[in-house]
Amino acid sequence: MRAVRAFDRSDVVAALTAGSIGLLMLGAQPAVLGELVERKVISLEGVGLVAMGEIIAVGVGVALGDALLKTTRMRLVAVAAALATAVFDFASIGLGSDAAFVAGRALAGLSEGVLVWVTTCVIVRSSAPERLAGAFLVAQTLAQAAVAALLALLVVPRFGWQGAFAALGVLSAAVALVAPFLPPSLDPLAASGAPKLGVSGPVALTLAIVFCEMATLGALWAFLEPLGVRAGFDSETAQTIVSGVLVMQVIGGLVATALAERLPPARTLAVAAATLGAITLTIGVAPGPAPFRFAALCAVFGFVWLFMMPFHIGLALRADPAGRVAVLVPAAQLTGSAFGPLVVSLIVVGDDAGPAPFVSAAFALAALAALGAFALTQRQEIAGIAADSAGDK
């Protein structure tokens, strides 16, 4: 069984703050990278590499944190990761090419991932991990929206992209101020002498489900604006849909936070994957311009996005009750969300984003297949335990 701990409110707030600040750049990417392209600091072709590189690096940072760092010095780890992120943010001011930004932001992503790992360590040890995961998703989304608006409306127009990285650096360093409120140490998830986590069927399928569902989201999200134009919106109106989707994400996250302990994770994720598949297929095959239909589908898409993510933690706890798989869920989520757009970018020709919904639907189908296999392995394990009990009697 996993190590469960009753955290104080200050522990939880500090942990959610650390992880939310670690993920700020993901929400700020459109404003910052757009300014870099406009000023010809990086090329349009390089934007995707910079964005994807940092996202994947955050996921790698989570995994490395779990593999290499100890939970006995959580405050020190958080301070070190925060200061490292701040250093990389300020160092980004001096970069000036595609390759330099890919490398520099990847390094920042690694330390940002450690901050997310700190948050995840607290979440998986809480008495209600799915509910706390939902609260974290809402908190990070609101923080990203607020910082993105601050940078786009105030910082970038006045201080340029350099000011944006400086502001991000200051915010990253601010984690050091909340670190003293983090738990000083956390017990290991598995008791001493417990078997090591192996790559069993349930473990591999859990991470595959998380990866495929996030790839489903990323494949459509990255191309939402051109798809909106194709559906009949002008470019400026299509951009406003993004804000609407973010609002629906917050609503979905709040609903998930309230219901996370009442709904079965596997079935909930299956319904979510089927819904996302139906949405993306409808967008892909729908004839002619239909802006209202597209907007409605995007609203449901945004709701399902944050609604389903807390259940990834719940599913991971079914695969490994000790919580060791749950710690890796953010890494699978981030790499999946980056892999979906990558696949689409390899298929699209010119400015036609038409293949994106079909790639997204394919990942949704793969998630459903993995969920079916997961349910089968769970039934087999239960049957095996029952058989062993009958034999002992």
C-alpha positions as CSV (number, residue, x, y, z in Angstrom):
1,M,0.0,0.0,0.0
2,R,1.1,3.6,-0.6
3,A,2.2,5.9,2.1
4,V,-0.7,8.1,3.0
5,R,-0.2,11.3,5.0
6,A,-2.5,14.0,6.4
7,F,-1.0,17.2,5.0
8,D,-1.7,20.7,6.5
9,R,-3.3,23.2,4.2
10,S,0.0,25.1,4.0
11,D,1.7,21.9,2.7
12,V,-0.9,21.5,0.0
13,V,-0.9,25.2,-1.0
14,A,2.9,25.3,-1.2
15,A,3.0,22.1,-3.3
16,L,0.4,23.3,-5.7
17,T,2.1,26.7,-6.0
18,A,5.5,25.1,-6.8
19,G,4.1,22.9,-9.5
20,S,2.0,25.6,-11.0
21,I,5.0,28.0,-11.3
22,G,7.0,25.1,-12.8
23,L,4.4,24.9,-15.6
24,L,4.0,28.6,-16.3
25,M,6.1,28.7,-19.4
26,L,3.8,26.2,-21.1
27,G,0.9,28.7,-20.9
28,A,3.2,31.6,-21.8
29,Q,4.7,30.0,-24.9
30,P,2.3,31.5,-27.5
31,A,3.0,35.1,-26.3
32,V,6.8,34.7,-25.8
33,L,7.6,32.5,-28.8
34,G,5.3,34.6,-31.0
35,E,7.3,37.7,-30.1
36,L,10.6,35.9,-30.8
37,V,9.4,35.0,-34.3
38,E,8.2,38.6,-34.9
39,R,11.6,40.0,-33.9
40,K,13.3,37.3,-36.0
41,V,15.2,36.0,-33.1
42,I,14.1,32.4,-34.0
43,S,12.5,31.1,-37.2
44,L,8.9,30.0,-37.7
45,E,10.3,26.5,-38.3
46,G,12.1,26.6,-34.9
47,V,9.0,27.5,-32.9
48,G,7.7,24.0,-32.8
49,L,11.1,22.5,-31.8
50,V,11.5,25.0,-29.0
51,A,8.0,24.5,-27.7
52,M,8.1,20.7,-28.0
53,G,11.6,20.5,-26.6
54,E,10.6,22.3,-23.4
55,I,7.4,20.3,-22.9
56,I,9.2,17.0,-23.3
57,A,12.0,18.1,-21.0
58,V,9.5,18.9,-18.3
59,G,8.3,15.3,-18.6
60,V,11.8,14.0,-18.5
61,G,12.5,16.2,-15.4
62,V,9.6,14.6,-13.6
63,A,10.9,11.1,-14.4
64,L,14.5,12.0,-13.5
65,G,13.3,13.5,-10.2
66,D,11.5,10.2,-9.3
67,A,14.6,8.1,-10.3
68,L,17.4,10.2,-8.9
69,L,16.1,12.5,-6.1
70,K,15.2,11.5,-2.5
71,T,12.1,12.7,-0.8
72,T,13.9,13.3,2.5
73,R,14.9,16.9,1.5
74,M,11.9,18.2,-0.3
75,R,12.4,21.9,0.6
76,L,16.0,21.8,-0.5
77,V,15.1,20.1,-3.8
78,A,12.3,22.7,-4.5
79,V,14.7,25.6,-3.8
80,A,17.4,24.2,-6.0
81,A,15.0,23.5,-8.8
82,A,13.4,27.0,-8.5
83,L,16.7,28.8,-8.6
84,A,18.0,26.6,-11.5
85,T,14.8,27.5,-13.5
86,A,15.3,31.2,-12.7
87,V,18.9,31.0,-13.9
88,F,17.8,29.4,-17.2
89,D,15.0,31.9,-17.6
90,F,17.4,34.9,-17.2
91,A,20.0,33.1,-19.4
92,S,17.4,32.9,-22.2
93,I,17.6,36.7,-22.6
94,G,21.1,36.2,-24.1
95,L,20.1,33.5,-26.6
96,G,19.8,34.3,-30.3
97,S,19.2,31.3,-32.5
98,D,16.9,28.3,-32.9
99,A,19.5,25.8,-31.7
100,A,20.4,27.9,-28.7
101,F,16.7,28.3,-27.6
102,V,16.0,24.6,-28.1
103,A,18.9,23.7,-25.8
104,G,18.3,26.5,-23.3
105,R,14.6,26.0,-22.9
106,A,15.1,22.2,-22.7
107,L,17.5,22.8,-19.7
108,A,14.8,25.0,-18.1
109,G,12.3,22.3,-18.8
110,L,14.3,19.7,-16.8
111,S,14.3,21.9,-13.6
112,E,10.7,22.8,-14.2
113,G,9.9,19.1,-14.3
114,V,11.5,18.7,-10.8
115,L,9.1,21.3,-9.4
116,V,6.2,19.3,-10.9
117,W,7.7,16.2,-9.4
118,V,7.7,17.9,-5.9
119,T,4.0,18.6,-6.3
120,T,3.2,15.1,-7.6
121,C,5.0,13.5,-4.6
122,V,2.6,15.4,-2.3
123,I,-0.5,14.5,-4.4
124,V,0.1,10.8,-4.5
125,R,0.6,10.6,-0.7
126,S,-2.5,12.5,0.1
127,S,-5.7,10.8,1.3
128,A,-7.6,12.0,-1.8
129,P,-5.1,12.0,-4.6
130,E,-7.6,12.3,-7.5
131,R,-9.3,15.3,-5.9
132,L,-6.0,17.0,-5.2
133,A,-4.8,16.3,-8.8
134,G,-8.0,18.0,-10.0
135,A,-7.3,21.0,-7.8
136,F,-3.7,21.2,-9.2
137,L,-5.0,21.1,-12.8
138,V,-7.4,24.0,-12.1
139,A,-4.7,26.0,-10.2
140,Q,-2.1,25.6,-13.0
141,T,-4.6,26.5,-15.7
142,L,-5.6,29.7,-13.9
143,A,-2.0,30.6,-13.2
144,Q,-1.0,30.0,-16.9
145,A,-4.0,32.1,-18.1
146,A,-3.2,34.9,-15.7
147,V,0.6,35.0,-16.5
148,A,-0.1,34.7,-20.3
149,A,-2.4,37.7,-20.1
150,L,0.1,39.7,-18.0
151,L,2.9,39.0,-20.5
152,A,0.8,39.6,-23.6
153,L,-0.8,42.8,-22.4
154,L,1.8,44.5,-20.2
155,V,5.2,42.9,-20.2
156,V,5.9,42.1,-23.9
157,P,4.5,45.4,-25.3
158,R,6.7,47.4,-23.0
159,F,9.8,45.3,-22.4
160,G,9.8,42.8,-25.3
161,W,10.5,39.1,-25.1
162,Q,13.5,39.8,-22.8
163,G,11.1,41.2,-20.2
164,A,9.0,38.1,-20.5
165,F,11.9,35.8,-19.6
166,A,12.9,38.1,-16.8
167,A,9.4,38.0,-15.4
168,L,9.3,34.3,-15.6
169,G,12.7,34.1,-13.9
170,V,11.4,36.2,-11.0
171,L,8.3,34.0,-10.7
172,S,10.4,30.9,-10.7
173,A,12.7,32.2,-8.0
174,A,9.6,32.9,-5.9
175,V,9.2,29.2,-5.3
176,A,12.0,29.6,-2.8
177,L,9.7,31.8,-0.7
178,V,7.0,29.0,-0.5
179,A,9.5,26.1,-0.1
180,P,9.7,26.5,3.7
181,F,6.0,25.6,3.8
182,L,6.5,22.3,2.0
183,P,6.8,19.1,4.0
184,P,10.5,18.8,5.0
185,S,10.5,15.1,4.0
186,L,8.2,12.4,2.7
187,D,8.2,8.7,3.4
188,P,9.0,6.4,0.5
189,L,5.9,5.2,-1.4
190,A,6.9,1.6,-1.0
191,A,7.9,0.0,2.3
192,S,11.4,-1.1,2.8
193,G,11.9,-4.6,1.3
194,A,8.9,-4.2,-1.0
195,P,9.4,-5.6,-4.5
196,K,10.7,-3.2,-7.1
197,L,8.3,-1.8,-9.6
198,G,8.5,-3.8,-12.8
199,V,7.2,-3.2,-16.3
200,S,4.1,-5.3,-15.9
201,G,1.1,-5.2,-18.2
202,P,-1.0,-2.9,-16.0
203,V,1.9,-0.5,-15.5
204,A,2.7,-0.3,-19.2
205,L,-0.9,0.0,-20.2
206,T,-1.6,2.7,-17.6
207,L,1.2,4.9,-19.0
208,A,0.1,4.1,-22.6
209,I,-3.5,5.1,-21.8
210,V,-2.3,8.4,-20.3
211,F,0.1,9.0,-23.2
212,C,-2.5,8.3,-25.9
213,E,-5.2,10.4,-24.3
214,M,-2.9,13.4,-24.0
215,A,-1.7,12.9,-27.6
216,T,-5.4,13.0,-28.6
217,L,-5.7,16.4,-27.0
218,G,-2.4,17.8,-28.3
219,A,-2.9,16.7,-31.9
220,L,-6.1,18.8,-32.2
221,W,-5.2,21.7,-29.8
222,A,-2.0,22.7,-31.6
223,F,-4.0,23.2,-34.8
224,L,-7.2,24.6,-33.4
225,E,-6.8,28.1,-35.1
226,P,-6.4,26.8,-38.7
227,L,-9.2,24.3,-38.1
228,G,-11.4,27.2,-36.8
229,V,-10.7,29.1,-40.0
230,R,-11.6,26.1,-42.1
231,A,-14.9,25.8,-40.1
232,G,-15.8,29.4,-41.1
233,F,-14.3,31.7,-38.6
234,D,-11.9,34.5,-39.5
235,S,-8.5,34.2,-38.0
236,E,-9.0,36.7,-35.1
237,T,-12.3,35.1,-34.0
238,A,-10.7,31.6,-34.2
239,Q,-8.1,32.8,-31.7
240,T,-10.9,33.7,-29.2
241,I,-12.0,30.0,-29.3
242,V,-8.8,29.2,-27.4
243,S,-10.0,31.4,-24.5
244,G,-13.3,29.7,-24.5
245,V,-11.7,26.3,-24.4
246,L,-9.6,27.4,-21.4
247,V,-12.7,28.5,-19.6
248,M,-14.3,25.1,-20.2
249,Q,-11.1,23.4,-19.0
250,V,-11.4,25.1,-15.7
251,I,-15.1,24.1,-15.4
252,G,-14.1,20.5,-16.3
253,G,-11.4,20.5,-13.7
254,L,-13.7,21.8,-11.0
255,V,-16.3,19.1,-11.8
256,A,-13.6,16.4,-11.7
257,T,-12.4,17.7,-8.4
258,A,-15.9,17.3,-7.0
259,L,-16.6,13.9,-8.5
260,A,-13.1,12.2,-8.6
261,E,-13.7,9.9,-5.7
262,R,-17.1,8.8,-6.8
263,L,-16.4,7.7,-10.4
264,P,-14.5,4.6,-11.5
265,P,-11.3,5.7,-13.2
266,A,-11.1,3.2,-16.1
267,R,-14.8,3.6,-17.1
268,T,-14.6,7.4,-16.8
269,L,-11.5,7.5,-19.0
270,A,-13.1,5.2,-21.5
271,V,-16.1,7.5,-21.8
272,A,-13.7,10.5,-22.1
273,A,-11.6,8.8,-24.9
274,A,-14.8,7.8,-26.8
275,T,-16.1,11.4,-26.5
276,L,-12.9,12.9,-27.7
277,G,-12.8,10.5,-30.6
278,A,-16.3,11.4,-31.6
279,I,-15.6,15.1,-31.4
280,T,-12.4,14.9,-33.5
281,L,-14.0,12.7,-36.1
282,T,-16.9,15.0,-36.4
283,I,-14.6,18.0,-36.9
284,G,-12.7,16.0,-39.5
285,V,-15.6,14.8,-41.6
286,A,-18.1,17.6,-41.1
287,P,-19.0,19.1,-44.5
288,G,-18.8,22.8,-45.2
289,P,-18.3,25.8,-42.9
290,A,-20.2,25.4,-39.6
291,P,-18.7,27.8,-37.0
292,F,-21.3,27.3,-34.3
293,R,-21.0,23.5,-34.5
294,F,-17.2,23.8,-34.3
295,A,-17.4,26.1,-31.3
296,A,-19.7,23.7,-29.5
297,L,-17.5,20.8,-30.2
298,C,-14.5,22.8,-28.9
299,A,-16.3,23.6,-25.7
300,V,-17.0,19.9,-25.0
301,F,-13.4,19.2,-26.0
302,G,-12.1,21.7,-23.4
303,F,-14.4,20.3,-20.7
304,V,-13.3,16.7,-21.2
305,W,-9.6,17.7,-21.3
306,L,-9.3,18.7,-17.6
307,F,-12.2,16.6,-16.4
308,M,-10.4,13.3,-17.4
309,M,-6.9,14.1,-16.2
310,P,-7.3,13.5,-12.4
311,F,-8.6,10.0,-13.3
312,H,-5.1,9.3,-14.7
313,I,-3.9,9.3,-11.1
314,G,-6.7,7.1,-10.0
315,L,-6.0,4.6,-12.8
316,A,-2.3,4.6,-11.9
317,L,-3.2,3.8,-8.3
318,R,-5.2,0.8,-9.5
319,A,-2.1,-0.5,-11.4
320,D,0.2,0.1,-8.4
321,P,-1.4,0.9,-5.1
322,A,1.9,2.1,-3.7
323,G,1.7,5.1,-6.0
324,R,5.0,4.6,-7.9
325,V,3.3,4.7,-11.2
326,A,1.2,7.7,-10.2
327,V,4.4,9.7,-9.8
328,L,5.2,9.1,-13.5
329,V,1.8,10.2,-14.7
330,P,2.8,13.9,-15.3
331,A,5.7,12.7,-17.5
332,A,3.4,10.5,-19.6
333,Q,0.9,13.4,-19.9
334,L,3.5,15.9,-21.0
335,T,5.3,13.7,-23.5
336,G,1.9,12.6,-24.9
337,S,0.7,16.2,-25.4
338,A,4.0,16.9,-27.3
339,F,3.9,13.8,-29.4
340,G,0.4,14.4,-30.8
341,P,1.4,17.7,-32.6
342,L,4.6,16.1,-33.7
343,V,2.8,13.3,-35.6
344,V,0.4,15.8,-37.2
345,S,3.3,18.0,-38.3
346,L,4.9,15.1,-40.1
347,I,1.6,14.5,-42.1
348,V,0.3,17.9,-42.9
349,V,1.1,19.5,-46.2
350,G,1.4,23.3,-46.5
351,D,-1.2,25.1,-44.5
352,D,-3.8,22.4,-44.6
353,A,-4.5,21.2,-41.0
354,G,-7.2,18.7,-42.2
355,P,-5.3,15.6,-41.0
356,A,-5.1,16.8,-37.4
357,P,-8.6,15.7,-36.3
358,F,-8.0,12.2,-37.8
359,V,-4.7,11.8,-36.0
360,S,-6.3,12.9,-32.8
361,A,-9.1,10.4,-33.4
362,A,-6.6,7.6,-34.0
363,F,-4.9,8.3,-30.6
364,A,-8.3,8.2,-29.0
365,L,-9.0,4.8,-30.5
366,A,-5.6,3.6,-29.3
367,A,-6.4,4.8,-25.8
368,L,-9.7,2.9,-25.9
369,A,-7.9,-0.3,-27.0
370,A,-5.4,0.1,-24.2
371,L,-8.2,0.7,-21.7
372,G,-9.8,-2.6,-22.9
373,A,-6.5,-4.4,-22.4
374,F,-6.1,-2.8,-18.9
375,A,-9.6,-4.0,-17.9
376,L,-8.8,-7.5,-19.1
377,T,-5.5,-7.7,-17.1
378,Q,-7.3,-6.4,-14.0
379,R,-9.9,-9.2,-14.3
380,Q,-7.2,-11.8,-14.8
381,E,-5.4,-10.6,-11.7
382,I,-8.6,-10.7,-9.6
383,A,-9.4,-14.2,-11.0
384,G,-5.8,-15.3,-10.1
385,I,-6.1,-14.0,-6.6
386,A,-9.5,-15.8,-6.1
387,A,-8.0,-19.0,-7.4
388,D,-5.1,-18.8,-5.0
389,S,-7.4,-18.1,-2.1
390,A,-9.6,-21.1,-3.0
391,G,-6.4,-23.3,-3.2
392,D,-5.3,-22.2,0.3
393,K,-8.6,-23.2,1.7
